[in-house]
Every structure is written in C-alpha cells, then in structure tokens.
C-alpha cells in the first residue's frame, strides 16, 4: 500500500490520486498531545499577551 509520502513525492494529477493521498494520510496521523498544554513560561505568555 502506498503511503502519504509516496504520493507527496509523485505527481498527483487526478481526483483518484488526491483521494488516495488523503486516505493514506488519514491513516498515519501523529497523536496530538492536547492535554500537555502550551508548555511555555510565564514570561513567554506575557510576551504573547502584549
């Protein structure tokens, strides 16, 4: 089975190619650690808020 990277490196020219690319990409998502939060210091938060 082709991976998302395989399709990224090749020429995607048809709707079927795009479907296959997105289907493969959806199967290999990294987990997003939402519960960890921003992991920035109070100084960094203050700089962002300015």
Secondary structure as the mmCIF struct_conf table of DSSP 4:
data_model
#
loop_
_struct_conf.conf_type_id
_struct_conf.id
_struct_conf.beg_label_comp_id
_struct_conf.beg_label_asym_id
_struct_conf.beg_label_seq_id
_struct_conf.end_label_comp_id
_struct_conf.end_label_asym_id
_struct_conf.end_label_seq_id
HELX_RH_AL_P HELX_RH_AL_P1 UNK A 4 UNK A 9
BEND BEND1 UNK A 10 UNK A 10
BEND BEND2 UNK A 14 UNK A 14
HELX_RH_AL_P HELX_RH_AL_P2 UNK A 15 UNK A 27
TURN_TY1_P TURN_TY1_P1 UNK A 28 UNK A 28
HELX_LH_PP_P HELX_LH_PP_P1 UNK A 29 UNK A 32
HELX_RH_3T_P HELX_RH_3T_P1 UNK A 34 UNK A 36
HELX_RH_AL_P HELX_RH_AL_P3 UNK A 42 UNK A 49
#
